[in-house]
Amino acid sequence: MAVLGNYAELVGLPDERYAPKIGMSPWSVPLPMVCSSSVPNAGTYAQTVDSAVEWLVSATSEREWKTVLPQLAAYPWDHFDYEAEDLVLQTVVG
């Protein structure tokens, strides 16, 4: 959020057995995951996150994100179902 100059309050969702219908991400998996460190000298998260976010915004600003990120688009759920998220937040936040 900071890279884009935005702020949002993070609100926990009610516990739900895997797989939740709201709040899924590519990292929503039933068991712990192991990340590859095949590029160990790329830098820390803090050192690399700005350029990664800036690249994502630039790469998708004039092209359909599904074309730029086909592996993400292949997931079997809607990554941007904001209407459903808003409905859940109404019950959590009030």
mmCIF file as gemmi writes it, N, C-alpha and C atoms, coordinates in Angstrom:
data_model
loop_
_atom_site.group_PDB
_atom_site.id
_atom_site.type_symbol
_atom_site.label_atom_id
_atom_site.label_alt_id
_atom_site.label_comp_id
_atom_site.label_asym_id
_atom_site.label_entity_id
_atom_site.label_seq_id
_atom_site.pdbx_PDB_ins_code
_atom_site.Cartn_x
_atom_site.Cartn_y
_atom_site.Cartn_z
_atom_site.occupancy
_atom_site.B_iso_or_equiv
_atom_site.pdbx_formal_charge
_atom_site.auth_seq_id
_atom_site.auth_asym_id
_atom_site.pdbx_PDB_model_num
ATOM 1 N N . MET Axp A 1 ? 0.829 -1.188 0 1 0 ? 1 A 1
ATOM 2 C CA . MET Axp A 1 ? 0 0 0 1 0 ? 1 A 1
ATOM 3 C C . MET Axp A 1 ? 0.875 1.254 0 1 0 ? 1 A 1
ATOM 4 N N . ALA Axp A 2 ? 1.936 1.225 0.777 1 0 ? 2 A 1
ATOM 5 C CA . ALA Axp A 2 ? 2.802 2.4 0.883 1 0 ? 2 A 1
ATOM 6 C C . ALA Axp A 2 ? 3.431 2.758 -0.454 1 0 ? 2 A 1
ATOM 7 N N . VAL Axp A 3 ? 3.803 1.766 -1.242 1 0 ? 3 A 1
ATOM 8 C CA . VAL Axp A 3 ? 4.428 2.02 -2.549 1 0 ? 3 A 1
ATOM 9 C C . VAL Axp A 3 ? 3.498 2.843 -3.43 1 0 ? 3 A 1
ATOM 10 N N . LEU Axp A 4 ? 2.195 2.569 -3.344 1 0 ? 4 A 1
ATOM 11 C CA . LEU Axp A 4 ? 1.213 3.274 -4.175 1 0 ? 4 A 1
ATOM 12 C C . LEU Axp A 4 ? 0.635 4.5 -3.481 1 0 ? 4 A 1
ATOM 13 N N . GLY Axp A 5 ? 1.099 4.777 -2.264 1 0 ? 5 A 1
ATOM 14 C CA . GLY Axp A 5 ? 0.6 5.938 -1.536 1 0 ? 5 A 1
ATOM 15 C C . GLY Axp A 5 ? -0.807 5.748 -1.016 1 0 ? 5 A 1
ATOM 16 N N . ASN Axp A 6 ? -1.176 4.518 -0.706 1 0 ? 6 A 1
ATOM 17 C CA . ASN Axp A 6 ? -2.523 4.212 -0.21 1 0 ? 6 A 1
ATOM 18 C C . ASN Axp A 6 ? -2.469 3.737 1.229 1 0 ? 6 A 1
ATOM 19 N N . TYR Axp A 7 ? -3.609 3.799 1.888 1 0 ? 7 A 1
ATOM 20 C CA . TYR Axp A 7 ? -3.752 3.256 3.231 1 0 ? 7 A 1
ATOM 21 C C . TYR Axp A 7 ? -5.08 2.524 3.292 1 0 ? 7 A 1
ATOM 22 N N . ALA Axp A 8 ? -5.07 1.389 3.934 1 0 ? 8 A 1
ATOM 23 C CA . ALA Axp A 8 ? -6.308 0.648 4.153 1 0 ? 8 A 1
ATOM 24 C C . ALA Axp A 8 ? -6.226 -0.009 5.522 1 0 ? 8 A 1
ATOM 25 N N . GLU Axp A 9 ? -7.331 -0.083 6.177 1 0 ? 9 A 1
ATOM 26 C CA . GLU Axp A 9 ? -7.392 -0.791 7.445 1 0 ? 9 A 1
ATOM 27 C C . GLU Axp A 9 ? -7.541 -2.276 7.138 1 0 ? 9 A 1
ATOM 28 N N . LEU Axp A 10 ? -6.67 -3.093 7.705 1 0 ? 10 A 1
ATOM 29 C CA . LEU Axp A 10 ? -6.755 -4.531 7.504 1 0 ? 10 A 1
ATOM 30 C C . LEU Axp A 10 ? -7.693 -5.108 8.558 1 0 ? 10 A 1
ATOM 31 N N . VAL Axp A 11 ? -8.688 -5.828 8.098 1 0 ? 11 A 1
ATOM 32 C CA . VAL Axp A 11 ? -9.71 -6.387 8.98 1 0 ? 11 A 1
ATOM 33 C C . VAL Axp A 11 ? -9.716 -7.904 8.813 1 0 ? 11 A 1
ATOM 34 N N . GLY Axp A 12 ? -9.64 -8.632 9.923 1 0 ? 12 A 1
ATOM 35 C CA . GLY Axp A 12 ? -9.692 -10.077 9.859 1 0 ? 12 A 1
ATOM 36 C C . GLY Axp A 12 ? -11.069 -10.571 9.462 1 0 ? 12 A 1
ATOM 37 N N . LEU Axp A 13 ? -11.103 -11.644 8.727 1 0 ? 13 A 1
ATOM 38 C CA . LEU Axp A 13 ? -12.369 -12.255 8.321 1 0 ? 13 A 1
ATOM 39 C C . LEU Axp A 13 ? -12.707 -13.379 9.29 1 0 ? 13 A 1
ATOM 40 N N . PRO Axp A 14 ? -13.979 -13.735 9.375 1 0 ? 14 A 1
ATOM 41 C CA . PRO Axp A 14 ? -14.348 -14.85 10.235 1 0 ? 14 A 1
ATOM 42 C C . PRO Axp A 14 ? -13.623 -16.126 9.81 1 0 ? 14 A 1
ATOM 43 N N . ASP Axp A 15 ? -13.264 -16.959 10.795 1 0 ? 15 A 1
ATOM 44 C CA . ASP Axp A 15 ? -12.612 -18.232 10.471 1 0 ? 15 A 1
ATOM 45 C C . ASP Axp A 15 ? -13.539 -19.084 9.627 1 0 ? 15 A 1
ATOM 46 N N . GLU Axp A 16 ? -12.954 -19.726 8.663 1 0 ? 16 A 1
ATOM 47 C CA . GLU Axp A 16 ? -13.72 -20.6 7.784 1 0 ? 16 A 1
ATOM 48 C C . GLU Axp A 16 ? -12.801 -21.742 7.383 1 0 ? 16 A 1
ATOM 49 N N . ARG Axp A 17 ? -13.337 -22.923 7.306 1 0 ? 17 A 1
ATOM 50 C CA . ARG Axp A 17 ? -12.51 -24.049 6.877 1 0 ? 17 A 1
ATOM 51 C C . ARG Axp A 17 ? -11.961 -23.784 5.491 1 0 ? 17 A 1
ATOM 52 N N . TYR Axp A 18 ? -10.822 -24.404 5.209 1 0 ? 18 A 1
ATOM 53 C CA . TYR Axp A 18 ? -10.233 -24.259 3.883 1 0 ? 18 A 1
ATOM 54 C C . TYR Axp A 18 ? -11.163 -24.887 2.856 1 0 ? 18 A 1
ATOM 55 N N . ALA Axp A 19 ? -11.421 -24.324 1.757 1 0 ? 19 A 1
ATOM 56 C CA . ALA Axp A 19 ? -10.94 -23.062 1.251 1 0 ? 19 A 1
ATOM 57 C C . ALA Axp A 19 ? -12.004 -21.978 1.475 1 0 ? 19 A 1
ATOM 58 N N . PRO Axp A 20 ? -11.578 -20.847 1.996 1 0 ? 20 A 1
ATOM 59 C CA . PRO Axp A 20 ? -12.544 -19.772 2.226 1 0 ? 20 A 1
ATOM 60 C C . PRO Axp A 20 ? -13.091 -19.251 0.898 1 0 ? 20 A 1
ATOM 61 N N . LYS Axp A 21 ? -14.322 -18.777 0.932 1 0 ? 21 A 1
ATOM 62 C CA . LYS Axp A 21 ? -14.928 -18.235 -0.292 1 0 ? 21 A 1
ATOM 63 C C . LYS Axp A 21 ? -14.529 -16.775 -0.506 1 0 ? 21 A 1
ATOM 64 N N . ILE Axp A 22 ? -14.146 -16.092 0.561 1 0 ? 22 A 1
ATOM 65 C CA . ILE Axp A 22 ? -13.753 -14.684 0.485 1 0 ? 22 A 1
ATOM 66 C C . ILE Axp A 22 ? -12.32 -14.558 1.006 1 0 ? 22 A 1
ATOM 67 N N . GLY Axp A 23 ? -11.537 -13.74 0.34 1 0 ? 23 A 1
ATOM 68 C CA . GLY Axp A 23 ? -10.183 -13.48 0.806 1 0 ? 23 A 1
ATOM 69 C C . GLY Axp A 23 ? -9.134 -14.444 0.294 1 0 ? 23 A 1
ATOM 70 N N . MET Axp A 24 ? -9.473 -15.251 -0.702 1 0 ? 24 A 1
ATOM 71 C CA . MET Axp A 24 ? -8.493 -16.18 -1.267 1 0 ? 24 A 1
ATOM 72 C C . MET Axp A 24 ? -7.394 -15.396 -1.989 1 0 ? 24 A 1
ATOM 73 N N . SER Axp A 25 ? -6.206 -15.941 -1.958 1 0 ? 25 A 1
ATOM 74 C CA . SER Axp A 25 ? -5.082 -15.376 -2.695 1 0 ? 25 A 1
ATOM 75 C C . SER Axp A 25 ? -4.273 -16.54 -3.258 1 0 ? 25 A 1
ATOM 76 N N . PRO Axp A 26 ? -3.285 -16.26 -4.1 1 0 ? 26 A 1
ATOM 77 C CA . PRO Axp A 26 ? -2.444 -17.355 -4.587 1 0 ? 26 A 1
ATOM 78 C C . PRO Axp A 26 ? -1.726 -18.085 -3.449 1 0 ? 26 A 1
ATOM 79 N N . TRP Axp A 27 ? -1.648 -17.456 -2.286 1 0 ? 27 A 1
ATOM 80 C CA . TRP Axp A 27 ? -0.97 -18.054 -1.141 1 0 ? 27 A 1
ATOM 81 C C . TRP Axp A 27 ? -1.95 -18.747 -0.2 1 0 ? 27 A 1
ATOM 82 N N . SER Axp A 28 ? -3.215 -18.827 -0.575 1 0 ? 28 A 1
ATOM 83 C CA . SER Axp A 28 ? -4.222 -19.521 0.229 1 0 ? 28 A 1
ATOM 84 C C . SER Axp A 28 ? -4.133 -21.017 -0.061 1 0 ? 28 A 1
ATOM 85 N N . VAL Axp A 29 ? -3.386 -21.7 0.758 1 0 ? 29 A 1
ATOM 86 C CA . VAL Axp A 29 ? -3.19 -23.136 0.584 1 0 ? 29 A 1
ATOM 87 C C . VAL Axp A 29 ? -3.456 -23.838 1.908 1 0 ? 29 A 1
ATOM 88 N N . PRO Axp A 30 ? -3.887 -25.091 1.88 1 0 ? 30 A 1
ATOM 89 C CA . PRO Axp A 30 ? -4.261 -25.775 3.117 1 0 ? 30 A 1
ATOM 90 C C . PRO Axp A 30 ? -3.081 -26.152 4.012 1 0 ? 30 A 1
ATOM 91 N N . LEU Axp A 31 ? -1.873 -26.235 3.447 1 0 ? 31 A 1
ATOM 92 C CA . LEU Axp A 31 ? -0.693 -26.627 4.209 1 0 ? 31 A 1
ATOM 93 C C . LEU Axp A 31 ? 0.394 -25.568 4.059 1 0 ? 31 A 1
ATOM 94 N N . PRO Axp A 32 ? 1.382 -25.557 4.96 1 0 ? 32 A 1
ATOM 95 C CA . PRO Axp A 32 ? 2.479 -24.585 4.807 1 0 ? 32 A 1
ATOM 96 C C . PRO Axp A 32 ? 3.172 -24.742 3.455 1 0 ? 32 A 1
ATOM 97 N N . MET Axp A 33 ? 3.669 -23.634 2.93 1 0 ? 33 A 1
ATOM 98 C CA . MET Axp A 33 ? 4.366 -23.689 1.652 1 0 ? 33 A 1
ATOM 99 C C . MET Axp A 33 ? 5.843 -23.355 1.853 1 0 ? 33 A 1
ATOM 100 N N . VAL Axp A 34 ? 6.665 -23.802 0.933 1 0 ? 34 A 1
ATOM 101 C CA . VAL Axp A 34 ? 8.083 -23.493 0.938 1 0 ? 34 A 1
ATOM 102 C C . VAL Axp A 34 ? 8.358 -22.665 -0.312 1 0 ? 34 A 1
ATOM 103 N N . CYS Axp A 35 ? 9.023 -21.539 -0.129 1 0 ? 35 A 1
ATOM 104 C CA . CYS Axp A 35 ? 9.349 -20.675 -1.258 1 0 ? 35 A 1
ATOM 105 C C . CYS Axp A 35 ? 10.762 -20.966 -1.741 1 0 ? 35 A 1
ATOM 106 N N . SER Axp A 36 ? 10.931 -20.965 -3.028 1 0 ? 36 A 1
ATOM 107 C CA . SER Axp A 36 ? 12.239 -21.202 -3.62 1 0 ? 36 A 1
ATOM 108 C C . SER Axp A 36 ? 13.151 -20.012 -3.347 1 0 ? 36 A 1
ATOM 109 N N . SER Axp A 37 ? 14.4 -20.302 -3.099 1 0 ? 37 A 1
ATOM 110 C CA . SER Axp A 37 ? 15.383 -19.23 -2.954 1 0 ? 37 A 1
ATOM 111 C C . SER Axp A 37 ? 16.418 -19.342 -4.074 1 0 ? 37 A 1
ATOM 112 N N . SER Axp A 38 ? 15.939 -19.639 -5.277 1 0 ? 38 A 1
ATOM 113 C CA . SER Axp A 38 ? 16.835 -19.827 -6.418 1 0 ? 38 A 1
ATOM 114 C C . SER Axp A 38 ? 17.509 -18.535 -6.86 1 0 ? 38 A 1
ATOM 115 N N . VAL Axp A 39 ? 17.038 -17.401 -6.365 1 0 ? 39 A 1
ATOM 116 C CA . VAL Axp A 39 ? 17.665 -16.113 -6.656 1 0 ? 39 A 1
ATOM 117 C C . VAL Axp A 39 ? 18.024 -15.474 -5.311 1 0 ? 39 A 1
ATOM 118 N N . PRO Axp A 40 ? 18.984 -16.052 -4.597 1 0 ? 40 A 1
ATOM 119 C CA . PRO Axp A 40 ? 19.256 -15.616 -3.226 1 0 ? 40 A 1
ATOM 120 C C . PRO Axp A 40 ? 19.809 -14.208 -3.094 1 0 ? 40 A 1
ATOM 121 N N . ASN Axp A 41 ? 20.384 -13.653 -4.149 1 0 ? 41 A 1
ATOM 122 C CA . ASN Axp A 41 ? 20.986 -12.327 -4.042 1 0 ? 41 A 1
ATOM 123 C C . ASN Axp A 41 ? 20.115 -11.217 -4.618 1 0 ? 41 A 1
ATOM 124 N N . ALA Axp A 42 ? 18.836 -11.501 -4.828 1 0 ? 42 A 1
ATOM 125 C CA . ALA Axp A 42 ? 17.94 -10.496 -5.402 1 0 ? 42 A 1
ATOM 126 C C . ALA Axp A 42 ? 17.676 -9.361 -4.43 1 0 ? 42 A 1
ATOM 127 N N . GLY Axp A 43 ? 17.756 -9.625 -3.144 1 0 ? 43 A 1
ATOM 128 C CA . GLY Axp A 43 ? 17.511 -8.604 -2.137 1 0 ? 43 A 1
ATOM 129 C C . GLY Axp A 43 ? 16.413 -9.041 -1.196 1 0 ? 43 A 1
ATOM 130 N N . THR Axp A 44 ? 16.231 -8.285 -0.161 1 0 ? 44 A 1
ATOM 131 C CA . THR Axp A 44 ? 15.186 -8.58 0.814 1 0 ? 44 A 1
ATOM 132 C C . THR Axp A 44 ? 13.851 -8.079 0.285 1 0 ? 44 A 1
ATOM 133 N N . TYR Axp A 45 ? 12.794 -8.465 0.973 1 0 ? 45 A 1
ATOM 134 C CA . TYR Axp A 45 ? 11.463 -7.971 0.617 1 0 ? 45 A 1
ATOM 135 C C . TYR Axp A 45 ? 11.47 -6.449 0.581 1 0 ? 45 A 1
ATOM 136 N N . ALA Axp A 46 ? 11.984 -5.851 1.641 1 0 ? 46 A 1
ATOM 137 C CA . ALA Axp A 46 ? 11.998 -4.38 1.729 1 0 ? 46 A 1
ATOM 138 C C . ALA Axp A 46 ? 12.785 -3.747 0.584 1 0 ? 46 A 1
ATOM 139 N N . GLN Axp A 47 ? 13.828 -4.432 0.133 1 0 ? 47 A 1
ATOM 140 C CA . GLN Axp A 47 ? 14.652 -3.894 -0.954 1 0 ? 47 A 1
ATOM 141 C C . GLN Axp A 47 ? 14.021 -4.082 -2.328 1 0 ? 47 A 1
ATOM 142 N N . THR Axp A 48 ? 13.133 -5.048 -2.478 1 0 ? 48 A 1
ATOM 143 C CA . THR Axp A 48 ? 12.619 -5.386 -3.808 1 0 ? 48 A 1
ATOM 144 C C . THR Axp A 48 ? 11.135 -5.085 -4.022 1 0 ? 48 A 1
ATOM 145 N N . VAL Axp A 49 ? 10.373 -4.864 -2.96 1 0 ? 49 A 1
ATOM 146 C CA . VAL Axp A 49 ? 8.925 -4.737 -3.109 1 0 ? 49 A 1
ATOM 147 C C . VAL Axp A 49 ? 8.534 -3.508 -3.936 1 0 ? 49 A 1
ATOM 148 N N . ASP Axp A 50 ? 9.206 -2.392 -3.74 1 0 ? 50 A 1
ATOM 149 C CA . ASP Axp A 50 ? 8.847 -1.188 -4.495 1 0 ? 50 A 1
ATOM 150 C C . ASP Axp A 50 ? 8.92 -1.422 -5.995 1 0 ? 50 A 1
ATOM 151 N N . SER Axp A 51 ? 10.037 -1.979 -6.463 1 0 ? 51 A 1
ATOM 152 C CA . SER Axp A 51 ? 10.189 -2.182 -7.911 1 0 ? 51 A 1
ATOM 153 C C . SER Axp A 51 ? 9.214 -3.237 -8.43 1 0 ? 51 A 1
ATOM 154 N N . ALA Axp A 52 ? 8.902 -4.247 -7.612 1 0 ? 52 A 1
ATOM 155 C CA . ALA Axp A 52 ? 7.94 -5.269 -8.051 1 0 ? 52 A 1
ATOM 156 C C . ALA Axp A 52 ? 6.549 -4.67 -8.215 1 0 ? 52 A 1
ATOM 157 N N . VAL Axp A 53 ? 6.11 -3.876 -7.258 1 0 ? 53 A 1
ATOM 158 C CA . VAL Axp A 53 ? 4.785 -3.241 -7.339 1 0 ? 53 A 1
ATOM 159 C C . VAL Axp A 53 ? 4.742 -2.254 -8.499 1 0 ? 53 A 1
ATOM 160 N N . GLU Axp A 54 ? 5.793 -1.47 -8.649 1 0 ? 54 A 1
ATOM 161 C CA . GLU Axp A 54 ? 5.837 -0.514 -9.754 1 0 ? 54 A 1
ATOM 162 C C . GLU Axp A 54 ? 5.788 -1.23 -11.102 1 0 ? 54 A 1
ATOM 163 N N . TRP Axp A 55 ? 6.482 -2.379 -11.213 1 0 ? 55 A 1
ATOM 164 C CA . TRP Axp A 55 ? 6.428 -3.143 -12.461 1 0 ? 55 A 1
ATOM 165 C C . TRP Axp A 55 ? 5.011 -3.655 -12.712 1 0 ? 55 A 1
ATOM 166 N N . LEU Axp A 56 ? 4.358 -4.213 -11.686 1 0 ? 56 A 1
ATOM 167 C CA . LEU Axp A 56 ? 2.99 -4.73 -11.853 1 0 ? 56 A 1
ATOM 168 C C . LEU Axp A 56 ? 2.04 -3.64 -12.327 1 0 ? 56 A 1
ATOM 169 N N . VAL Axp A 57 ? 2.12 -2.469 -11.73 1 0 ? 57 A 1
ATOM 170 C CA . VAL Axp A 57 ? 1.25 -1.357 -12.133 1 0 ? 57 A 1
ATOM 171 C C . VAL Axp A 57 ? 1.55 -0.942 -13.564 1 0 ? 57 A 1
ATOM 172 N N . SER Axp A 58 ? 2.814 -0.812 -13.898 1 0 ? 58 A 1
ATOM 173 C CA . SER Axp A 58 ? 3.21 -0.405 -15.247 1 0 ? 58 A 1
ATOM 174 C C . SER Axp A 58 ? 2.807 -1.45 -16.288 1 0 ? 58 A 1
ATOM 175 N N . ALA Axp A 59 ? 3.062 -2.71 -15.996 1 0 ? 59 A 1
ATOM 176 C CA . ALA Axp A 59 ? 2.794 -3.781 -16.958 1 0 ? 59 A 1
ATOM 177 C C . ALA Axp A 59 ? 1.306 -3.978 -17.227 1 0 ? 59 A 1
ATOM 178 N N . THR Axp A 60 ? 0.469 -3.612 -16.274 1 0 ? 60 A 1
ATOM 179 C CA . THR Axp A 60 ? -0.976 -3.835 -16.435 1 0 ? 60 A 1
ATOM 180 C C . THR Axp A 60 ? -1.765 -2.549 -16.658 1 0 ? 60 A 1
ATOM 181 N N . SER Axp A 61 ? -1.073 -1.43 -16.773 1 0 ? 61 A 1
ATOM 182 C CA . SER Axp A 61 ? -1.802 -0.161 -16.915 1 0 ? 61 A 1
ATOM 183 C C . SER Axp A 61 ? -2.486 -0.013 -18.27 1 0 ? 61 A 1
ATOM 184 N N . GLU Axp A 62 ? -1.901 -0.585 -19.315 1 0 ? 62 A 1
ATOM 185 C CA . GLU Axp A 62 ? -2.493 -0.451 -20.652 1 0 ? 62 A 1
ATOM 186 C C . GLU Axp A 62 ? -2.814 -1.799 -21.286 1 0 ? 62 A 1
ATOM 187 N N . ARG Axp A 63 ? -2.699 -2.865 -20.492 1 0 ? 63 A 1
ATOM 188 C CA . ARG Axp A 63 ? -2.993 -4.214 -20.998 1 0 ? 63 A 1
ATOM 189 C C . ARG Axp A 63 ? -3.859 -4.932 -19.987 1 0 ? 63 A 1
ATOM 190 N N . GLU Axp A 64 ? -4.661 -5.86 -20.45 1 0 ? 64 A 1
ATOM 191 C CA . GLU Axp A 64 ? -5.486 -6.689 -19.585 1 0 ? 64 A 1
ATOM 192 C C . GLU Axp A 64 ? -4.574 -7.488 -18.66 1 0 ? 64 A 1
ATOM 193 N N . TRP Axp A 65 ? -4.822 -7.43 -17.346 1 0 ? 65 A 1
ATOM 194 C CA . TRP Axp A 65 ? -3.937 -8.106 -16.392 1 0 ? 65 A 1
ATOM 195 C C . TRP Axp A 65 ? -3.859 -9.606 -16.648 1 0 ? 65 A 1
ATOM 196 N N . LYS Axp A 66 ? -4.929 -10.206 -17.156 1 0 ? 66 A 1
ATOM 197 C CA . LYS Axp A 66 ? -4.934 -11.647 -17.411 1 0 ? 66 A 1
ATOM 198 C C . LYS Axp A 66 ? -3.954 -12.034 -18.516 1 0 ? 66 A 1
ATOM 199 N N . THR Axp A 67 ? -3.69 -11.12 -19.423 1 0 ? 67 A 1
ATOM 200 C CA . THR Axp A 67 ? -2.711 -11.354 -20.485 1 0 ? 67 A 1
ATOM 201 C C . THR Axp A 67 ? -1.294 -11.262 -19.927 1 0 ? 67 A 1
ATOM 202 N N . VAL Axp A 68 ? -1.073 -10.311 -19.043 1 0 ? 68 A 1
ATOM 203 C CA . VAL Axp A 68 ? 0.246 -10.094 -18.459 1 0 ? 68 A 1
ATOM 204 C C . VAL Axp A 68 ? 0.579 -11.177 -17.429 1 0 ? 68 A 1
ATOM 205 N N . LEU Axp A 69 ? -0.429 -11.629 -16.688 1 0 ? 69 A 1
ATOM 206 C CA . LEU Axp A 69 ? -0.229 -12.584 -15.597 1 0 ? 69 A 1
ATOM 207 C C . LEU Axp A 69 ? -1.1 -13.825 -15.806 1 0 ? 69 A 1
ATOM 208 N N . PRO Axp A 70 ? -0.835 -14.602 -16.855 1 0 ? 70 A 1
ATOM 209 C CA . PRO Axp A 70 ? -1.707 -15.735 -17.175 1 0 ? 70 A 1
ATOM 210 C C . PRO Axp A 70 ? -1.761 -16.814 -16.091 1 0 ? 70 A 1
ATOM 211 N N . GLN Axp A 71 ? -0.674 -17.02 -15.347 1 0 ? 71 A 1
ATOM 212 C CA . GLN Axp A 71 ? -0.714 -18.024 -14.282 1 0 ? 71 A 1
ATOM 213 C C . GLN Axp A 71 ? -1.646 -17.59 -13.161 1 0 ? 71 A 1
ATOM 214 N N . LEU Axp A 72 ? -1.648 -16.315 -12.838 1 0 ? 72 A 1
ATOM 215 C CA . LEU Axp A 72 ? -2.565 -15.799 -11.82 1 0 ? 72 A 1
ATOM 216 C C . LEU Axp A 72 ? -4.004 -15.886 -12.327 1 0 ? 72 A 1
ATOM 217 N N . ALA Axp A 73 ? -4.208 -15.585 -13.587 1 0 ? 73 A 1
ATOM 218 C CA . ALA Axp A 73 ? -5.547 -15.639 -14.179 1 0 ? 73 A 1
ATOM 219 C C . ALA Axp A 73 ? -6.1 -17.057 -14.222 1 0 ? 73 A 1
ATOM 220 N N . ALA Axp A 74 ? -5.228 -18.059 -14.193 1 0 ? 74 A 1
ATOM 221 C CA . ALA Axp A 74 ? -5.666 -19.456 -14.284 1 0 ? 74 A 1
ATOM 222 C C . ALA Axp A 74 ? -6.26 -19.989 -12.981 1 0 ? 74 A 1
ATOM 223 N N . TYR Axp A 75 ? -6.107 -19.272 -11.882 1 0 ? 75 A 1
ATOM 224 C CA . TYR Axp A 75 ? -6.676 -19.738 -10.62 1 0 ? 75 A 1
ATOM 225 C C . TYR Axp A 75 ? -8.193 -19.849 -10.749 1 0 ? 75 A 1
ATOM 226 N N . PRO Axp A 76 ? -8.798 -20.832 -10.073 1 0 ? 76 A 1
ATOM 227 C CA . PRO Axp A 76 ? -10.236 -21.08 -10.249 1 0 ? 76 A 1
ATOM 228 C C . PRO Axp A 76 ? -11.15 -20.214 -9.388 1 0 ? 76 A 1
ATOM 229 N N . TRP Axp A 77 ? -10.755 -18.988 -9.102 1 0 ? 77 A 1
ATOM 230 C CA . TRP Axp A 77 ? -11.623 -18.073 -8.373 1 0 ? 77 A 1
ATOM 231 C C . TRP Axp A 77 ? -11.34 -16.646 -8.822 1 0 ? 77 A 1
ATOM 232 N N . ASP Axp A 78 ? -12.28 -15.768 -8.511 1 0 ? 78 A 1
ATOM 233 C CA . ASP Axp A 78 ? -12.176 -14.357 -8.876 1 0 ? 78 A 1
ATOM 234 C C . ASP Axp A 78 ? -11.301 -13.651 -7.844 1 0 ? 78 A 1
ATOM 235 N N . HIS Axp A 79 ? -10.187 -13.091 -8.272 1 0 ? 79 A 1
ATOM 236 C CA . HIS Axp A 79 ? -9.286 -12.39 -7.355 1 0 ? 79 A 1
ATOM 237 C C . HIS Axp A 79 ? -9.815 -11.023 -6.946 1 0 ? 79 A 1
ATOM 238 N N . PHE Axp A 80 ? -10.788 -10.525 -7.648 1 0 ? 80 A 1
ATOM 239 C CA . PHE Axp A 80 ? -11.238 -9.154 -7.419 1 0 ? 80 A 1
ATOM 240 C C . PHE Axp A 80 ? -12.749 -9.08 -7.224 1 0 ? 80 A 1
ATOM 241 N N . ASP Axp A 81 ? -13.287 -9.972 -6.41 1 0 ? 81 A 1
ATOM 242 C CA . ASP Axp A 81 ? -14.725 -9.977 -6.135 1 0 ? 81 A 1
ATOM 243 C C . ASP Axp A 81 ? -15.001 -9.01 -4.983 1 0 ? 81 A 1
ATOM 244 N N . TYR Axp A 82 ? -14.865 -7.724 -5.267 1 0 ? 82 A 1
ATOM 245 C CA . TYR Axp A 82 ? -14.988 -6.703 -4.243 1 0 ? 82 A 1
ATOM 246 C C . TYR Axp A 82 ? -16.401 -6.616 -3.67 1 0 ? 82 A 1
ATOM 247 N N . GLU Axp A 83 ? -17.402 -6.903 -4.475 1 0 ? 83 A 1
ATOM 248 C CA . GLU Axp A 83 ? -18.785 -6.87 -3.986 1 0 ? 83 A 1
ATOM 249 C C . GLU Axp A 83 ? -18.987 -7.912 -2.883 1 0 ? 83 A 1
ATOM 250 N N . ALA Axp A 84 ? -18.497 -9.116 -3.102 1 0 ? 84 A 1
ATOM 251 C CA . ALA Axp A 84 ? -18.617 -10.17 -2.078 1 0 ? 84 A 1
ATOM 252 C C . ALA Axp A 84 ? -17.824 -9.805 -0.834 1 0 ? 84 A 1
ATOM 253 N N . GLU Axp A 85 ? -16.64 -9.23 -1.007 1 0 ? 85 A 1
ATOM 254 C CA . GLU Axp A 85 ? -15.835 -8.814 0.141 1 0 ? 85 A 1
ATOM 255 C C . GLU Axp A 85 ? -16.541 -7.722 0.933 1 0 ? 85 A 1
ATOM 256 N N . ASP Axp A 86 ? -17.139 -6.773 0.244 1 0 ? 86 A 1
ATOM 257 C CA . ASP Axp A 86 ? -17.869 -5.7 0.926 1 0 ? 86 A 1
ATOM 258 C C . ASP Axp A 86 ? -19.026 -6.247 1.753 1 0 ? 86 A 1
ATOM 259 N N . LEU Axp A 87 ? -19.727 -7.242 1.221 1 0 ? 87 A 1
ATOM 260 C CA . LEU Axp A 87 ? -20.836 -7.848 1.973 1 0 ? 87 A 1
ATOM 261 C C . LEU Axp A 87 ? -20.343 -8.506 3.257 1 0 ? 87 A 1
ATOM 262 N N . VAL Axp A 88 ? -19.218 -9.21 3.197 1 0 ? 88 A 1
ATOM 263 C CA . VAL Axp A 88 ? -18.651 -9.826 4.394 1 0 ? 88 A 1
ATOM 264 C C . VAL Axp A 88 ? -18.193 -8.757 5.374 1 0 ? 88 A 1
ATOM 265 N N . LEU Axp A 89 ? -17.56 -7.71 4.888 1 0 ? 89 A 1
ATOM 266 C CA . LEU Axp A 89 ? -17.092 -6.653 5.767 1 0 ? 89 A 1
ATOM 267 C C . LEU Axp A 89 ? -18.234 -5.949 6.483 1 0 ? 89 A 1
ATOM 268 N N . GLN Axp A 90 ? -19.387 -5.852 5.843 1 0 ? 90 A 1
ATOM 269 C CA . GLN Axp A 90 ? -20.545 -5.237 6.508 1 0 ? 90 A 1
ATOM 270 C C . GLN Axp A 90 ? -20.937 -6.003 7.756 1 0 ? 90 A 1
ATOM 271 N N . THR Axp A 91 ? -20.798 -7.31 7.731 1 0 ? 91 A 1
ATOM 272 C CA . THR Axp A 91 ? -21.144 -8.1 8.91 1 0 ? 91 A 1
ATOM 273 C C . THR Axp A 91 ? -20.03 -8.091 9.951 1 0 ? 91 A 1
ATOM 274 N N . VAL Axp A 92 ? -18.77 -7.969 9.515 1 0 ? 92 A 1
ATOM 275 C CA . VAL Axp A 92 ? -17.643 -7.971 10.443 1 0 ? 92 A 1
ATOM 276 C C . VAL Axp A 92 ? -17.471 -6.623 11.109 1 0 ? 92 A 1
ATOM 277 N N . VAL Axp A 93 ? -17.49 -5.57 10.309 1 0 ? 93 A 1
ATOM 278 C CA . VAL Axp A 93 ? -17.228 -4.218 10.806 1 0 ? 93 A 1
ATOM 279 C C . VAL Axp A 93 ? -18.502 -3.538 11.266 1 0 ? 93 A 1
ATOM 280 N N . GLY Axp A 94 ? -19.588 -3.808 10.568 1 0 ? 94 A 1
ATOM 281 C CA . GLY Axp A 94 ? -20.862 -3.219 10.951 1 0 ? 94 A 1
ATOM 282 C C . GLY Axp A 94 ? -21.222 -2.092 10.148 1 0 ? 94 A 1
